[in-house]
Amino acid sequence: QVQFVESGGGLVQPGGSLRLSCAAPRSITSTFNSYTMGWYRQSPGKQRELVASATRLGNTNYADSVKGRFTISRLNARKTMYLQINNLSPDDTGVYYCNLVPQGTNSWGQGTHVIVSS
């Protein structure tokens, strides 16, 4: 079980941007560098969904709803992953989590809240 730590969320107006960060525990090296990692989003009243993923080599994939606005990146040497979110809309409101892809039985972190509102 590896619990990642998400940060960078906040309240932002429509059209704004945010950069979310995901950090792996200091004691963990092989897990982060070996697995595909992803950002998941749970919007109010909806199931958690995978919105972006990056393989350990940096190949990326995005949900159709975020293509062109979200950019995922990872720095394996620092066990850190980012999600740049541009042109935010109210539909992007939710709690964002990072985790393995597939998540399997790995635990979830606290997530970081993103609220898009004018």
PyMOL commands that set and color helices and strands:
alter all, ss='L'
color gray80, all
select helices_A, chain A and resi 30-34+76-78+90-92
alter helices_A, ss='H'
color red, helices_A
select strands_A, chain A and resi 5-7+10-12+18-23+37-42+49-54+60-62+70-75+80-85+94-100+112-116
alter strands_A, ss='S'
color yellow, strands_A
deselect
rebuild
show_as cartoon
